[in-house]
């Protein structure tokens, strides 16, 4: 179980804070990953509180100066709204 959280702690900043530049030739790979995460979190709603908990943890650990700004963000809604075209 801890490995799953560790994986999400790594992925969360990338997907939710857009902290990566996707090379033009790799956008379809990013799209596959994005669709995968959207499918996982929409088909297993019980994971959504875990996503929120990890989101808060990542904020506190990696983005403490942004904590107040993002604490009320719903990471599930944010994930569902993300589009491959928005990533640079």
C-alpha positions as CSV (number, residue, x, y, z in Angstrom):
1,X,0.0,0.0,0.0
2,X,2.8,2.4,0.8
3,X,4.3,1.9,-2.7
4,X,1.0,3.2,-4.1
5,X,1.2,6.3,-2.0
6,X,4.8,6.9,-2.9
7,X,3.9,6.5,-6.6
8,X,1.2,9.1,-6.2
9,X,3.5,11.4,-4.3
10,X,5.8,11.4,-7.3
11,X,3.0,11.7,-9.9
12,X,0.9,14.3,-8.0
13,X,3.2,17.2,-8.6
14,X,3.7,16.4,-12.2
15,X,0.0,16.1,-13.0
16,X,-1.6,18.5,-10.6
17,X,1.0,21.3,-10.6
18,X,2.1,20.8,-14.3
19,X,5.8,20.6,-13.2
20,X,7.0,18.9,-16.4
21,X,7.6,19.8,-20.0
22,X,6.3,17.2,-22.3
23,X,8.4,16.9,-25.5
24,X,6.2,17.4,-28.6
25,X,6.8,13.8,-29.7
26,X,5.8,12.5,-26.3
27,X,2.4,14.1,-25.9
28,X,0.6,10.9,-26.9
29,X,2.4,9.1,-24.0
30,X,1.3,11.8,-21.6
31,X,-2.2,11.5,-22.9
32,X,-2.2,7.8,-22.2
33,X,-1.0,8.3,-18.7
34,X,-3.6,11.1,-18.1
35,X,-6.4,9.0,-19.4
36,X,-5.2,6.1,-17.2
37,X,-5.3,8.2,-14.0
38,X,-8.7,9.7,-14.9
39,X,-10.0,6.2,-15.5
40,X,-8.6,4.9,-12.2
41,X,-9.9,7.8,-10.0
42,X,-13.3,7.9,-11.7
43,X,-13.9,4.1,-11.6
44,X,-12.6,3.7,-8.0
45,X,-14.2,6.6,-6.1
46,X,-12.8,5.3,-2.8
47,X,-9.3,6.5,-4.0
48,X,-10.4,10.1,-4.2
49,X,-9.9,10.9,-0.5
50,X,-6.4,9.3,-0.8
51,X,-5.7,11.7,-3.7
52,X,-6.7,14.6,-1.6
53,X,-4.6,13.4,1.3
54,X,-1.6,13.0,-0.9
55,X,-2.2,16.3,-2.6
56,X,-2.2,18.1,0.8
57,X,1.0,16.1,1.8
58,X,2.7,17.1,-1.4
59,X,1.7,20.7,-0.9
60,X,3.1,20.7,2.6
61,X,6.3,18.9,1.6
62,X,7.2,20.4,-1.8
63,X,5.1,23.6,-2.1
64,X,4.8,25.1,1.4
65,X,4.6,28.6,0.0
66,X,1.6,27.5,-2.1
67,X,-0.2,25.7,0.6
68,X,-2.8,28.4,1.4
69,X,-3.4,29.1,-2.2
70,X,-4.1,25.4,-3.2
71,X,-5.5,23.9,0.0
72,X,-9.1,24.3,-1.1
73,X,-8.5,22.8,-4.6
74,X,-10.2,19.6,-5.3
75,X,-7.4,17.5,-6.9
76,X,-9.9,15.0,-8.4
77,X,-11.8,17.8,-10.2
78,X,-8.5,19.3,-11.3
79,X,-7.3,16.0,-12.6
80,X,-10.6,15.5,-14.5
81,X,-10.3,18.9,-16.1
82,X,-6.7,18.5,-17.3
83,X,-6.0,18.2,-21.0
84,X,-2.9,17.1,-22.8
85,X,-3.0,20.3,-24.9
86,X,-2.5,22.3,-21.7
87,X,0.9,20.8,-21.0
88,X,3.9,22.5,-22.6
